[in-house]
Amino acid sequence: MIDVKIGIAEAKELTLELDEELEPFSKQIDLVIQDGTMLWVTDRKGKTVGVHGSRIAYVEVVSTTTTRKVGFAP
């Protein structure tokens, strides 16, 4: 699972939780930007959004599948 923020030129920022892996999603973003096609993604709640590759200003991706350590340091 990954958390994604997509900045859209002259508009808002999309924040999504996706059930996708980091590497394939990054490659999909690269292709969409290069080809100038639409990026269609469906989040964990079933909402589908589309963004044209030419409108993507930035993408921030954080993998949430890594284990997080909880505890106290001595």
CHARMM internal coordinates of N, CA and C (Angstrom, degrees):
IC EDIT
DIST 1 N 1 CA 1.4537
DIST 1 CA 1 C 1.5256
ANGL 1 N 1 CA 1 C 108.33
DIST 1 C 2 N 1.3287
ANGL 1 CA 1 C 2 N 115.53
DIHE 1 N 1 CA 1 C 2 N 144.46
DIST 2 N 2 CA 1.4606
ANGL 1 C 2 N 2 CA 120.72
DIHE 1 CA 1 C 2 N 2 CA 179.46
DIST 2 CA 2 C 1.5283
ANGL 2 N 2 CA 2 C 109.66
DIHE 1 C 2 N 2 CA 2 C -134.79
DIST 2 C 3 N 1.3218
ANGL 2 CA 2 C 3 N 115.61
DIHE 2 N 2 CA 2 C 3 N 150.07
DIST 3 N 3 CA 1.4545
ANGL 2 C 3 N 3 CA 122.69
DIHE 2 CA 2 C 3 N 3 CA 170.75
DIST 3 CA 3 C 1.5205
ANGL 3 N 3 CA 3 C 106.47
DIHE 2 C 3 N 3 CA 3 C -101.81
DIST 3 C 4 N 1.3405
ANGL 3 CA 3 C 4 N 116.29
DIHE 3 N 3 CA 3 C 4 N 132.45
DIST 4 N 4 CA 1.4522
ANGL 3 C 4 N 4 CA 121.14
DIHE 3 CA 3 C 4 N 4 CA -174.89
DIST 4 CA 4 C 1.5187
ANGL 4 N 4 CA 4 C 110.20
DIHE 3 C 4 N 4 CA 4 C -127.09
DIST 4 C 5 N 1.3327
ANGL 4 CA 4 C 5 N 116.39
DIHE 4 N 4 CA 4 C 5 N 135.88
DIST 5 N 5 CA 1.4651
ANGL 4 C 5 N 5 CA 122.36
DIHE 4 CA 4 C 5 N 5 CA 169.18
DIST 5 CA 5 C 1.5191
ANGL 5 N 5 CA 5 C 106.23
DIHE 4 C 5 N 5 CA 5 C -119.78
DIST 5 C 6 N 1.3226
ANGL 5 CA 5 C 6 N 115.99
DIHE 5 N 5 CA 5 C 6 N 125.35
DIST 6 N 6 CA 1.4556
ANGL 5 C 6 N 6 CA 121.45
DIHE 5 CA 5 C 6 N 6 CA 179.11
DIST 6 CA 6 C 1.5159
ANGL 6 N 6 CA 6 C 108.00
DIHE 5 C 6 N 6 CA 6 C -117.07
DIST 6 C 7 N 1.3100
ANGL 6 CA 6 C 7 N 116.44
DIHE 6 N 6 CA 6 C 7 N 115.61
DIST 7 N 7 CA 1.4625
ANGL 6 C 7 N 7 CA 121.37
DIHE 6 CA 6 C 7 N 7 CA 176.97
DIST 7 CA 7 C 1.5112
ANGL 7 N 7 CA 7 C 108.76
DIHE 6 C 7 N 7 CA 7 C -84.17
DIST 7 C 8 N 1.3253
ANGL 7 CA 7 C 8 N 116.22
DIHE 7 N 7 CA 7 C 8 N 130.11
DIST 8 N 8 CA 1.4561
ANGL 7 C 8 N 8 CA 121.61
DIHE 7 CA 7 C 8 N 8 CA -178.54
DIST 8 CA 8 C 1.5190
ANGL 8 N 8 CA 8 C 108.89
DIHE 7 C 8 N 8 CA 8 C -109.47
DIST 8 C 9 N 1.3165
ANGL 8 CA 8 C 9 N 116.18
DIHE 8 N 8 CA 8 C 9 N 128.48
DIST 9 N 9 CA 1.4591
ANGL 8 C 9 N 9 CA 121.61
DIHE 8 CA 8 C 9 N 9 CA -178.15
DIST 9 CA 9 C 1.5227
ANGL 9 N 9 CA 9 C 110.80
DIHE 8 C 9 N 9 CA 9 C -55.90
DIST 9 C 10 N 1.3291
ANGL 9 CA 9 C 10 N 115.25
DIHE 9 N 9 CA 9 C 10 N 129.84
DIST 10 N 10 CA 1.4588
ANGL 9 C 10 N 10 CA 123.18
DIHE 9 CA 9 C 10 N 10 CA 177.87
DIST 10 CA 10 C 1.5229
ANGL 10 N 10 CA 10 C 112.83
DIHE 9 C 10 N 10 CA 10 C 56.79
DIST 10 C 11 N 1.3260
ANGL 10 CA 10 C 11 N 116.65
DIHE 10 N 10 CA 10 C 11 N 31.70
DIST 11 N 11 CA 1.4696
ANGL 10 C 11 N 11 CA 120.67
DIHE 10 CA 10 C 11 N 11 CA 179.05
DIST 11 CA 11 C 1.5279
ANGL 11 N 11 CA 11 C 109.15
DIHE 10 C 11 N 11 CA 11 C -153.69
DIST 11 C 12 N 1.3114
ANGL 11 CA 11 C 12 N 115.16
DIHE 11 N 11 CA 11 C 12 N -155.48
DIST 12 N 12 CA 1.4558
ANGL 11 C 12 N 12 CA 122.56
DIHE 11 CA 11 C 12 N 12 CA -176.90
DIST 12 CA 12 C 1.5174
ANGL 12 N 12 CA 12 C 113.00
DIHE 11 C 12 N 12 CA 12 C -83.67
DIST 12 C 13 N 1.3160
ANGL 12 CA 12 C 13 N 112.86
DIHE 12 N 12 CA 12 C 13 N -175.07
DIST 13 N 13 CA 1.4539
ANGL 12 C 13 N 13 CA 122.10
DIHE 12 CA 12 C 13 N 13 CA 174.20
DIST 13 CA 13 C 1.5229
ANGL 13 N 13 CA 13 C 107.32
DIHE 12 C 13 N 13 CA 13 C -115.59
DIST 13 C 14 N 1.3213
ANGL 13 CA 13 C 14 N 117.31
DIHE 13 N 13 CA 13 C 14 N 133.82
DIST 14 N 14 CA 1.4579
ANGL 13 C 14 N 14 CA 121.99
DIHE 13 CA 13 C 14 N 14 CA 175.80
DIST 14 CA 14 C 1.5138
ANGL 14 N 14 CA 14 C 109.13
DIHE 13 C 14 N 14 CA 14 C -94.58
DIST 14 C 15 N 1.3291
ANGL 14 CA 14 C 15 N 117.23
DIHE 14 N 14 CA 14 C 15 N 134.49
DIST 15 N 15 CA 1.4537
ANGL 14 C 15 N 15 CA 121.85
DIHE 14 CA 14 C 15 N 15 CA 174.84
DIST 15 CA 15 C 1.5176
ANGL 15 N 15 CA 15 C 107.49
DIHE 14 C 15 N 15 CA 15 C -120.86
DIST 15 C 16 N 1.3323
ANGL 15 CA 15 C 16 N 116.84
DIHE 15 N 15 CA 15 C 16 N 121.70
DIST 16 N 16 CA 1.4564
ANGL 15 C 16 N 16 CA 121.79
DIHE 15 CA 15 C 16 N 16 CA -174.93
DIST 16 CA 16 C 1.5138
ANGL 16 N 16 CA 16 C 111.44
DIHE 15 C 16 N 16 CA 16 C -134.36
DIST 16 C 17 N 1.3437
ANGL 16 CA 16 C 17 N 116.54
DIHE 16 N 16 CA 16 C 17 N 149.09
DIST 17 N 17 CA 1.4482
ANGL 16 C 17 N 17 CA 122.73
DIHE 16 CA 16 C 17 N 17 CA 169.05
DIST 17 CA 17 C 1.5114
ANGL 17 N 17 CA 17 C 106.60
DIHE 16 C 17 N 17 CA 17 C -107.47
DIST 17 C 18 N 1.3356
ANGL 17 CA 17 C 18 N 116.71
DIHE 17 N 17 CA 17 C 18 N 120.11
DIST 18 N 18 CA 1.4608
ANGL 17 C 18 N 18 CA 121.06
DIHE 17 CA 17 C 18 N 18 CA -175.57
DIST 18 CA 18 C 1.5182
ANGL 18 N 18 CA 18 C 111.01
DIHE 17 C 18 N 18 CA 18 C -118.05
DIST 18 C 19 N 1.3335
ANGL 18 CA 18 C 19 N 115.99
DIHE 18 N 18 CA 18 C 19 N 144.90
DIST 19 N 19 CA 1.4561
ANGL 18 C 19 N 19 CA 121.57
DIHE 18 CA 18 C 19 N 19 CA 173.62
DIST 19 CA 19 C 1.5168
ANGL 19 N 19 CA 19 C 108.77
DIHE 18 C 19 N 19 CA 19 C -91.56
DIST 19 C 20 N 1.3110
ANGL 19 CA 19 C 20 N 116.52
DIHE 19 N 19 CA 19 C 20 N 61.81
DIST 20 N 20 CA 1.4573
ANGL 19 C 20 N 20 CA 122.65
DIHE 19 CA 19 C 20 N 20 CA -179.48
DIST 20 CA 20 C 1.5157
ANGL 20 N 20 CA 20 C 109.12
DIHE 19 C 20 N 20 CA 20 C -131.87
DIST 20 C 21 N 1.3082
ANGL 20 CA 20 C 21 N 115.25
DIHE 20 N 20 CA 20 C 21 N 163.72
DIST 21 N 21 CA 1.4560
ANGL 20 C 21 N 21 CA 121.29
DIHE 20 CA 20 C 21 N 21 CA 176.43
DIST 21 CA 21 C 1.5242
ANGL 21 N 21 CA 21 C 109.49
DIHE 20 C 21 N 21 CA 21 C -90.26
DIST 21 C 22 N 1.3023
ANGL 21 CA 21 C 22 N 116.34
DIHE 21 N 21 CA 21 C 22 N 152.07
DIST 22 N 22 CA 1.4640
ANGL 21 C 22 N 22 CA 122.75
DIHE 21 CA 21 C 22 N 22 CA -175.11
DIST 22 CA 22 C 1.5275
ANGL 22 N 22 CA 22 C 112.82
DIHE 21 C 22 N 22 CA 22 C -61.58
DIST 22 C 23 N 1.3211
ANGL 22 CA 22 C 23 N 117.54
DIHE 22 N 22 CA 22 C 23 N -50.70
DIST 23 N 23 CA 1.4709
ANGL 22 C 23 N 23 CA 121.50
DIHE 22 CA 22 C 23 N 23 CA -174.32
DIST 23 CA 23 C 1.5388
ANGL 23 N 23 CA 23 C 112.80
DIHE 22 C 23 N 23 CA 23 C -62.17
DIST 23 C 24 N 1.3392
ANGL 23 CA 23 C 24 N 119.73
DIHE 23 N 23 CA 23 C 24 N -51.44
DIST 24 N 24 CA 1.4736
ANGL 23 C 24 N 24 CA 118.50
DIHE 23 CA 23 C 24 N 24 CA 179.58
DIST 24 CA 24 C 1.5350
ANGL 24 N 24 CA 24 C 112.76
DIHE 23 C 24 N 24 CA 24 C -62.94
DIST 24 C 25 N 1.3313
ANGL 24 CA 24 C 25 N 116.87
DIHE 24 N 24 CA 24 C 25 N -36.15
DIST 25 N 25 CA 1.4579
ANGL 24 C 25 N 25 CA 119.82
DIHE 24 CA 24 C 25 N 25 CA 179.90
DIST 25 CA 25 C 1.5220
ANGL 25 N 25 CA 25 C 110.73
DIHE 24 C 25 N 25 CA 25 C -66.83
DIST 25 C 26 N 1.3322
ANGL 25 CA 25 C 26 N 117.59
DIHE 25 N 25 CA 25 C 26 N -41.12
DIST 26 N 26 CA 1.4644
ANGL 25 C 26 N 26 CA 121.44
DIHE 25 CA 25 C 26 N 26 CA 178.11
DIST 26 CA 26 C 1.5221
ANGL 26 N 26 CA 26 C 111.14
DIHE 25 C 26 N 26 CA 26 C -61.33
DIST 26 C 27 N 1.3257
ANGL 26 CA 26 C 27 N 116.69
DIHE 26 N 26 CA 26 C 27 N -41.39
DIST 27 N 27 CA 1.4654
ANGL 26 C 27 N 27 CA 120.70
DIHE 26 CA 26 C 27 N 27 CA 178.18
DIST 27 CA 27 C 1.5275
ANGL 27 N 27 CA 27 C 110.93
DIHE 26 C 27 N 27 CA 27 C -65.34
DIST 27 C 28 N 1.3244
ANGL 27 CA 27 C 28 N 116.71
DIHE 27 N 27 CA 27 C 28 N -37.70
DIST 28 N 28 CA 1.4644
ANGL 27 C 28 N 28 CA 121.06
DIHE 27 CA 27 C 28 N 28 CA 178.41
DIST 28 CA 28 C 1.5366
ANGL 28 N 28 CA 28 C 110.05
DIHE 27 C 28 N 28 CA 28 C -63.77
DIST 28 C 29 N 1.3221
ANGL 28 CA 28 C 29 N 117.00
DIHE 28 N 28 CA 28 C 29 N -42.39
DIST 29 N 29 CA 1.4683
ANGL 28 C 29 N 29 CA 121.37
DIHE 28 CA 28 C 29 N 29 CA 177.56
DIST 29 CA 29 C 1.5265
ANGL 29 N 29 CA 29 C 110.23
DIHE 28 C 29 N 29 CA 29 C -60.75
DIST 29 C 30 N 1.3395
ANGL 29 CA 29 C 30 N 116.61
DIHE 29 N 29 CA 29 C 30 N -46.90
DIST 30 N 30 CA 1.4657
ANGL 29 C 30 N 30 CA 120.74
DIHE 29 CA 29 C 30 N 30 CA 179.46
DIST 30 CA 30 C 1.5233
ANGL 30 N 30 CA 30 C 111.52
DIHE 29 C 30 N 30 CA 30 C -56.80
DIST 30 C 31 N 1.3268
ANGL 30 CA 30 C 31 N 117.59
DIHE 30 N 30 CA 30 C 31 N -45.81
DIST 31 N 31 CA 1.4633
ANGL 30 C 31 N 31 CA 121.66
DIHE 30 CA 30 C 31 N 31 CA -178.99
DIST 31 CA 31 C 1.5258
ANGL 31 N 31 CA 31 C 112.15
DIHE 30 C 31 N 31 CA 31 C -64.52
DIST 31 C 32 N 1.3101
ANGL 31 CA 31 C 32 N 116.29
DIHE 31 N 31 CA 31 C 32 N -42.74
DIST 32 N 32 CA 1.4679
ANGL 31 C 32 N 32 CA 120.97
DIHE 31 CA 31 C 32 N 32 CA -179.21
DIST 32 CA 32 C 1.5278
ANGL 32 N 32 CA 32 C 110.74
DIHE 31 C 32 N 32 CA 32 C -62.61
DIST 32 C 33 N 1.3223
ANGL 32 CA 32 C 33 N 116.84
DIHE 32 N 32 CA 32 C 33 N -41.74
DIST 33 N 33 CA 1.4573
ANGL 32 C 33 N 33 CA 120.37
DIHE 32 CA 32 C 33 N 33 CA -179.91
DIST 33 CA 33 C 1.5256
ANGL 33 N 33 CA 33 C 110.51
DIHE 32 C 33 N 33 CA 33 C -68.43
DIST 33 C 34 N 1.3367
ANGL 33 CA 33 C 34 N 117.17
DIHE 33 N 33 CA 33 C 34 N -43.54
DIST 34 N 34 CA 1.4650
ANGL 33 C 34 N 34 CA 120.72
DIHE 33 CA 33 C 34 N 34 CA 179.82
DIST 34 CA 34 C 1.5263
ANGL 34 N 34 CA 34 C 112.01
DIHE 33 C 34 N 34 CA 34 C -64.86
DIST 34 C 35 N 1.3345
ANGL 34 CA 34 C 35 N 117.32
DIHE 34 N 34 CA 34 C 35 N -43.24
DIST 35 N 35 CA 1.4582
ANGL 34 C 35 N 35 CA 121.80
DIHE 34 CA 34 C 35 N 35 CA -175.32
DIST 35 CA 35 C 1.5269
ANGL 35 N 35 CA 35 C 113.53
DIHE 34 C 35 N 35 CA 35 C -83.93
DIST 35 C 36 N 1.3306
ANGL 35 CA 35 C 36 N 116.81
DIHE 35 N 35 CA 35 C 36 N -17.05
DIST 36 N 36 CA 1.4578
ANGL 35 C 36 N 36 CA 119.88
DIHE 35 CA 35 C 36 N 36 CA -177.46
DIST 36 CA 36 C 1.5223
ANGL 36 N 36 CA 36 C 112.20
DIHE 35 C 36 N 36 CA 36 C 69.14
DIST 36 C 37 N 1.3428
ANGL 36 CA 36 C 37 N 115.96
DIHE 36 N 36 CA 36 C 37 N 33.70
DIST 37 N 37 CA 1.4632
ANGL 36 C 37 N 37 CA 120.92
DIHE 36 CA 36 C 37 N 37 CA 179.57
DIST 37 CA 37 C 1.5272
ANGL 37 N 37 CA 37 C 110.14
DIHE 36 C 37 N 37 CA 37 C -103.33
DIST 37 C 38 N 1.3136
ANGL 37 CA 37 C 38 N 115.95
DIHE 37 N 37 CA 37 C 38 N -176.26
DIST 38 N 38 CA 1.4595
ANGL 37 C 38 N 38 CA 121.70
DIHE 37 CA 37 C 38 N 38 CA -179.07
DIST 38 CA 38 C 1.5241
ANGL 38 N 38 CA 38 C 111.18
DIHE 37 C 38 N 38 CA 38 C -86.20
DIST 38 C 39 N 1.3203
ANGL 38 CA 38 C 39 N 115.51
DIHE 38 N 38 CA 38 C 39 N 140.46
DIST 39 N 39 CA 1.4570
ANGL 38 C 39 N 39 CA 122.57
DIHE 38 CA 38 C 39 N 39 CA 170.67
DIST 39 CA 39 C 1.5221
ANGL 39 N 39 CA 39 C 106.96
DIHE 38 C 39 N 39 CA 39 C -100.42
DIST 39 C 40 N 1.3127
ANGL 39 CA 39 C 40 N 117.25
DIHE 39 N 39 CA 39 C 40 N 117.18
DIST 40 N 40 CA 1.4611
ANGL 39 C 40 N 40 CA 122.38
DIHE 39 CA 39 C 40 N 40 CA 176.92
DIST 40 CA 40 C 1.5145
ANGL 40 N 40 CA 40 C 108.24
DIHE 39 C 40 N 40 CA 40 C -111.62
DIST 40 C 41 N 1.3272
ANGL 40 CA 40 C 41 N 117.03
DIHE 40 N 40 CA 40 C 41 N 124.60
DIST 41 N 41 CA 1.4594
ANGL 40 C 41 N 41 CA 121.82
DIHE 40 CA 40 C 41 N 41 CA 177.57
DIST 41 CA 41 C 1.5189
ANGL 41 N 41 CA 41 C 109.48
DIHE 40 C 41 N 41 CA 41 C -134.04
DIST 41 C 42 N 1.3280
ANGL 41 CA 41 C 42 N 115.09
DIHE 41 N 41 CA 41 C 42 N 147.36
DIST 42 N 42 CA 1.4589
ANGL 41 C 42 N 42 CA 121.80
DIHE 41 CA 41 C 42 N 42 CA 175.91
DIST 42 CA 42 C 1.5170
ANGL 42 N 42 CA 42 C 107.83
DIHE 41 C 42 N 42 CA 42 C -117.12
DIST 42 C 43 N 1.3392
ANGL 42 CA 42 C 43 N 115.83
DIHE 42 N 42 CA 42 C 43 N 125.04
DIST 43 N 43 CA 1.4580
ANGL 42 C 43 N 43 CA 119.36
DIHE 42 CA 42 C 43 N 43 CA -176.88
DIST 43 CA 43 C 1.5297
ANGL 43 N 43 CA 43 C 110.89
DIHE 42 C 43 N 43 CA 43 C -81.69
DIST 43 C 44 N 1.3222
ANGL 43 CA 43 C 44 N 116.56
DIHE 43 N 43 CA 43 C 44 N -179.38
DIST 44 N 44 CA 1.4636
ANGL 43 C 44 N 44 CA 122.28
DIHE 43 CA 43 C 44 N 44 CA -176.45
DIST 44 CA 44 C 1.5168
ANGL 44 N 44 CA 44 C 112.70
DIHE 43 C 44 N 44 CA 44 C -64.79
DIST 44 C 45 N 1.3257
ANGL 44 CA 44 C 45 N 118.14
DIHE 44 N 44 CA 44 C 45 N -21.23
DIST 45 N 45 CA 1.4642
ANGL 44 C 45 N 45 CA 121.71
DIHE 44 CA 44 C 45 N 45 CA -179.44
DIST 45 CA 45 C 1.5246
ANGL 45 N 45 CA 45 C 112.35
DIHE 44 C 45 N 45 CA 45 C -92.69
DIST 45 C 46 N 1.3279
ANGL 45 CA 45 C 46 N 117.52
DIHE 45 N 45 CA 45 C 46 N -0.48
DIST 46 N 46 CA 1.4601
ANGL 45 C 46 N 46 CA 121.44
DIHE 45 CA 45 C 46 N 46 CA 178.06
DIST 46 CA 46 C 1.5178
ANGL 46 N 46 CA 46 C 114.64
DIHE 45 C 46 N 46 CA 46 C 94.04
DIST 46 C 47 N 1.3243
ANGL 46 CA 46 C 47 N 117.95
DIHE 46 N 46 CA 46 C 47 N 3.59
DIST 47 N 47 CA 1.4661
ANGL 46 C 47 N 47 CA 121.28
DIHE 46 CA 46 C 47 N 47 CA 178.67
DIST 47 CA 47 C 1.5209
ANGL 47 N 47 CA 47 C 109.22
DIHE 46 C 47 N 47 CA 47 C -80.63
DIST 47 C 48 N 1.3333
ANGL 47 CA 47 C 48 N 116.57
DIHE 47 N 47 CA 47 C 48 N 128.67
DIST 48 N 48 CA 1.4581
ANGL 47 C 48 N 48 CA 121.71
DIHE 47 CA 47 C 48 N 48 CA 178.77
DIST 48 CA 48 C 1.5206
ANGL 48 N 48 CA 48 C 109.32
DIHE 47 C 48 N 48 CA 48 C -106.76
DIST 48 C 49 N 1.3362
ANGL 48 CA 48 C 49 N 115.78
DIHE 48 N 48 CA 48 C 49 N 130.61
DIST 49 N 49 CA 1.4554
ANGL 48 C 49 N 49 CA 121.19
DIHE 48 CA 48 C 49 N 49 CA 178.63
DIST 49 CA 49 C 1.5212
ANGL 49 N 49 CA 49 C 109.05
DIHE 48 C 49 N 49 CA 49 C -129.00
DIST 49 C 50 N 1.3138
ANGL 49 CA 49 C 50 N 115.52
DIHE 49 N 49 CA 49 C 50 N 151.89
DIST 50 N 50 CA 1.4581
ANGL 49 C 50 N 50 CA 121.40
DIHE 49 CA 49 C 50 N 50 CA 177.84
DIST 50 CA 50 C 1.5167
ANGL 50 N 50 CA 50 C 110.42
DIHE 49 C 50 N 50 CA 50 C -128.56
DIST 50 C 51 N 1.3212
ANGL 50 CA 50 C 51 N 115.20
DIHE 50 N 50 CA 50 C 51 N 138.85
DIST 51 N 51 CA 1.4608
ANGL 50 C 51 N 51 CA 121.88
DIHE 50 CA 50 C 51 N 51 CA 178.00
DIST 51 CA 51 C 1.5234
ANGL 51 N 51 CA 51 C 107.32
DIHE 50 C 51 N 51 CA 51 C -134.56
DIST 51 C 52 N 1.3130
ANGL 51 CA 51 C 52 N 116.43
DIHE 51 N 51 CA 51 C 52 N 131.93
DIST 52 N 52 CA 1.4628
ANGL 51 C 52 N 52 CA 119.86
DIHE 51 CA 51 C 52 N 52 CA 177.72
DIST 52 CA 52 C 1.5227
ANGL 52 N 52 CA 52 C 109.11
DIHE 51 C 52 N 52 CA 52 C -73.22
DIST 52 C 53 N 1.3169
ANGL 52 CA 52 C 53 N 116.66
DIHE 52 N 52 CA 52 C 53 N 137.54
DIST 53 N 53 CA 1.4583
ANGL 52 C 53 N 53 CA 122.48
DIHE 52 CA 52 C 53 N 53 CA -177.09
DIST 53 CA 53 C 1.5181
ANGL 53 N 53 CA 53 C 114.31
DIHE 52 C 53 N 53 CA 53 C -55.31
DIST 53 C 54 N 1.3311
ANGL 53 CA 53 C 54 N 116.88
DIHE 53 N 53 CA 53 C 54 N -32.61
DIST 54 N 54 CA 1.4676
ANGL 53 C 54 N 54 CA 120.01
DIHE 53 CA 53 C 54 N 54 CA -179.24
DIST 54 CA 54 C 1.5265
ANGL 54 N 54 CA 54 C 112.55
DIHE 53 C 54 N 54 CA 54 C -73.30
DIST 54 C 55 N 1.3307
ANGL 54 CA 54 C 55 N 117.86
DIHE 54 N 54 CA 54 C 55 N -13.77
DIST 55 N 55 CA 1.4643
ANGL 54 C 55 N 55 CA 121.80
DIHE 54 CA 54 C 55 N 55 CA -178.59
DIST 55 CA 55 C 1.5261
ANGL 55 N 55 CA 55 C 112.48
DIHE 54 C 55 N 55 CA 55 C -96.86
DIST 55 C 56 N 1.3380
ANGL 55 CA 55 C 56 N 117.62
DIHE 55 N 55 CA 55 C 56 N -7.16
DIST 56 N 56 CA 1.4586
ANGL 55 C 56 N 56 CA 120.57
DIHE 55 CA 55 C 56 N 56 CA -178.13
DIST 56 CA 56 C 1.5267
ANGL 56 N 56 CA 56 C 109.53
DIHE 55 C 56 N 56 CA 56 C -76.81
DIST 56 C 57 N 1.3322
ANGL 56 CA 56 C 57 N 115.38
DIHE 56 N 56 CA 56 C 57 N 117.96
DIST 57 N 57 CA 1.4575
ANGL 56 C 57 N 57 CA 120.76
DIHE 56 CA 56 C 57 N 57 CA 179.73
DIST 57 CA 57 C 1.5292
ANGL 57 N 57 CA 57 C 111.18
DIHE 56 C 57 N 57 CA 57 C -89.66
DIST 57 C 58 N 1.3285
ANGL 57 CA 57 C 58 N 117.34
DIHE 57 N 57 CA 57 C 58 N -39.40
DIST 58 N 58 CA 1.4585
ANGL 57 C 58 N 58 CA 121.76
DIHE 57 CA 57 C 58 N 58 CA 178.04
DIST 58 CA 58 C 1.5272
ANGL 58 N 58 CA 58 C 108.79
DIHE 57 C 58 N 58 CA 58 C -159.99
DIST 58 C 59 N 1.3306
ANGL 58 CA 58 C 59 N 115.05
DIHE 58 N 58 CA 58 C 59 N 162.00
DIST 59 N 59 CA 1.4617
ANGL 58 C 59 N 59 CA 121.46
DIHE 58 CA 58 C 59 N 59 CA 176.70
DIST 59 CA 59 C 1.5191
ANGL 59 N 59 CA 59 C 107.83
DIHE 58 C 59 N 59 CA 59 C -136.88
DIST 59 C 60 N 1.3103
ANGL 59 CA 59 C 60 N 116.33
DIHE 59 N 59 CA 59 C 60 N 127.61
DIST 60 N 60 CA 1.4647
ANGL 59 C 60 N 60 CA 122.12
DIHE 59 CA 59 C 60 N 60 CA 175.83
DIST 60 CA 60 C 1.5194
ANGL 60 N 60 CA 60 C 107.34
DIHE 59 C 60 N 60 CA 60 C -115.53
DIST 60 C 61 N 1.3296
ANGL 60 CA 60 C 61 N 116.88
DIHE 60 N 60 CA 60 C 61 N 122.37
DIST 61 N 61 CA 1.4598
ANGL 60 C 61 N 61 CA 121.77
DIHE 60 CA 60 C 61 N 61 CA -176.99
DIST 61 CA 61 C 1.5180
ANGL 61 N 61 CA 61 C 109.01
DIHE 60 C 61 N 61 CA 61 C -123.82
DIST 61 C 62 N 1.3348
ANGL 61 CA 61 C 62 N 116.01
DIHE 61 N 61 CA 61 C 62 N 129.92
DIST 62 N 62 CA 1.4542
ANGL 61 C 62 N 62 CA 121.87
DIHE 61 CA 61 C 62 N 62 CA 177.51
DIST 62 CA 62 C 1.5205
ANGL 62 N 62 CA 62 C 108.05
DIHE 61 C 62 N 62 CA 62 C -125.12
DIST 62 C 63 N 1.3077
ANGL 62 CA 62 C 63 N 116.75
DIHE 62 N 62 CA 62 C 63 N 122.27
DIST 63 N 63 CA 1.4578
ANGL 62 C 63 N 63 CA 120.96
DIHE 62 CA 62 C 63 N 63 CA 178.19
DIST 63 CA 63 C 1.5182
ANGL 63 N 63 CA 63 C 109.04
DIHE 62 C 63 N 63 CA 63 C -76.97
DIST 63 C 64 N 1.3308
ANGL 63 CA 63 C 64 N 117.10
DIHE 63 N 63 CA 63 C 64 N 127.21
DIST 64 N 64 CA 1.4583
ANGL 63 C 64 N 64 CA 121.40
DIHE 63 CA 63 C 64 N 64 CA 178.90
DIST 64 CA 64 C 1.5155
ANGL 64 N 64 CA 64 C 111.27
DIHE 63 C 64 N 64 CA 64 C -105.12
DIST 64 C 65 N 1.3258
ANGL 64 CA 64 C 65 N 117.20
DIHE 64 N 64 CA 64 C 65 N 7.80
DIST 65 N 65 CA 1.4619
ANGL 64 C 65 N 65 CA 120.43
DIHE 64 CA 64 C 65 N 65 CA 179.43
DIST 65 CA 65 C 1.5156
ANGL 65 N 65 CA 65 C 112.65
DIHE 64 C 65 N 65 CA 65 C -85.29
DIST 65 C 66 N 1.3236
ANGL 65 CA 65 C 66 N 116.87
DIHE 65 N 65 CA 65 C 66 N -10.56
DIST 66 N 66 CA 1.4563
ANGL 65 C 66 N 66 CA 119.08
DIHE 65 CA 65 C 66 N 66 CA 177.49
DIST 66 CA 66 C 1.5182
ANGL 66 N 66 CA 66 C 109.37
DIHE 65 C 66 N 66 CA 66 C -73.65
DIST 66 C 67 N 1.3161
ANGL 66 CA 66 C 67 N 116.48
DIHE 66 N 66 CA 66 C 67 N 147.67
DIST 67 N 67 CA 1.4532
ANGL 66 C 67 N 67 CA 119.33
DIHE 66 CA 66 C 67 N 67 CA -179.90
DIST 67 CA 67 C 1.5123
ANGL 67 N 67 CA 67 C 109.94
DIHE 66 C 67 N 67 CA 67 C -75.77
DIST 67 C 68 N 1.2896
ANGL 67 CA 67 C 68 N 114.55
DIHE 67 N 67 CA 67 C 68 N 140.68
DIST 68 N 68 CA 1.4642
ANGL 67 C 68 N 68 CA 120.24
DIHE 67 CA 67 C 68 N 68 CA 179.54
DIST 68 CA 68 C 1.5153
ANGL 68 N 68 CA 68 C 108.59
DIHE 67 C 68 N 68 CA 68 C -105.15
DIST 68 C 69 N 1.3278
ANGL 68 CA 68 C 69 N 116.18
DIHE 68 N 68 CA 68 C 69 N 134.07
DIST 69 N 69 CA 1.4603
ANGL 68 C 69 N 69 CA 121.00
DIHE 68 CA 68 C 69 N 69 CA -179.66
DIST 69 CA 69 C 1.5128
ANGL 69 N 69 CA 69 C 108.96
DIHE 68 C 69 N 69 CA 69 C -87.61
DIST 69 C 70 N 1.3225
ANGL 69 CA 69 C 70 N 114.98
DIHE 69 N 69 CA 69 C 70 N 135.37
DIST 70 N 70 CA 1.4478
ANGL 69 C 70 N 70 CA 121.17
DIHE 69 CA 69 C 70 N 70 CA 178.00
DIST 70 CA 70 C 1.5226
ANGL 70 N 70 CA 70 C 106.60
DIHE 69 C 70 N 70 CA 70 C -125.81
DIST 70 C 71 N 1.3052
ANGL 70 CA 70 C 71 N 116.10
DIHE 70 N 70 CA 70 C 71 N 134.43
DIST 71 N 71 CA 1.4532
ANGL 70 C 71 N 71 CA 118.87
DIHE 70 CA 70 C 71 N 71 CA 179.15
DIST 71 CA 71 C 1.5083
ANGL 71 N 71 CA 71 C 111.38
DIHE 70 C 71 N 71 CA 71 C 159.45
DIST 71 C 72 N 1.3060
ANGL 71 CA 71 C 72 N 113.93
DIHE 71 N 71 CA 71 C 72 N -172.70
DIST 72 N 72 CA 1.4517
ANGL 71 C 72 N 72 CA 120.29
DIHE 71 CA 71 C 72 N 72 CA -178.35
DIST 72 CA 72 C 1.5178
ANGL 72 N 72 CA 72 C 108.87
DIHE 71 C 72 N 72 CA 72 C -121.05
DIST 72 C 73 N 1.3083
ANGL 72 CA 72 C 73 N 115.56
DIHE 72 N 72 CA 72 C 73 N 139.12
DIST 73 N 73 CA 1.4638
ANGL 72 C 73 N 73 CA 120.16
DIHE 72 CA 72 C 73 N 73 CA 177.51
DIST 73 CA 73 C 1.5222
ANGL 73 N 73 CA 73 C 108.82
DIHE 72 C 73 N 73 CA 73 C -83.86
DIST 73 C 74 N 1.3449
ANGL 73 CA 73 C 74 N 117.78
DIHE 73 N 73 CA 73 C 74 N 144.29
DIST 74 N 74 CA 1.4690
ANGL 73 C 74 N 74 CA 118.98
DIHE 73 CA 73 C 74 N 74 CA 179.29
DIST 74 CA 74 C 1.5119
ANGL 74 N 74 CA 74 C 112.37
DIHE 73 C 74 N 74 CA 74 C -69.58
END
COOR INIT
IC SEED 1 N 1 CA 1 C
IC BUILD
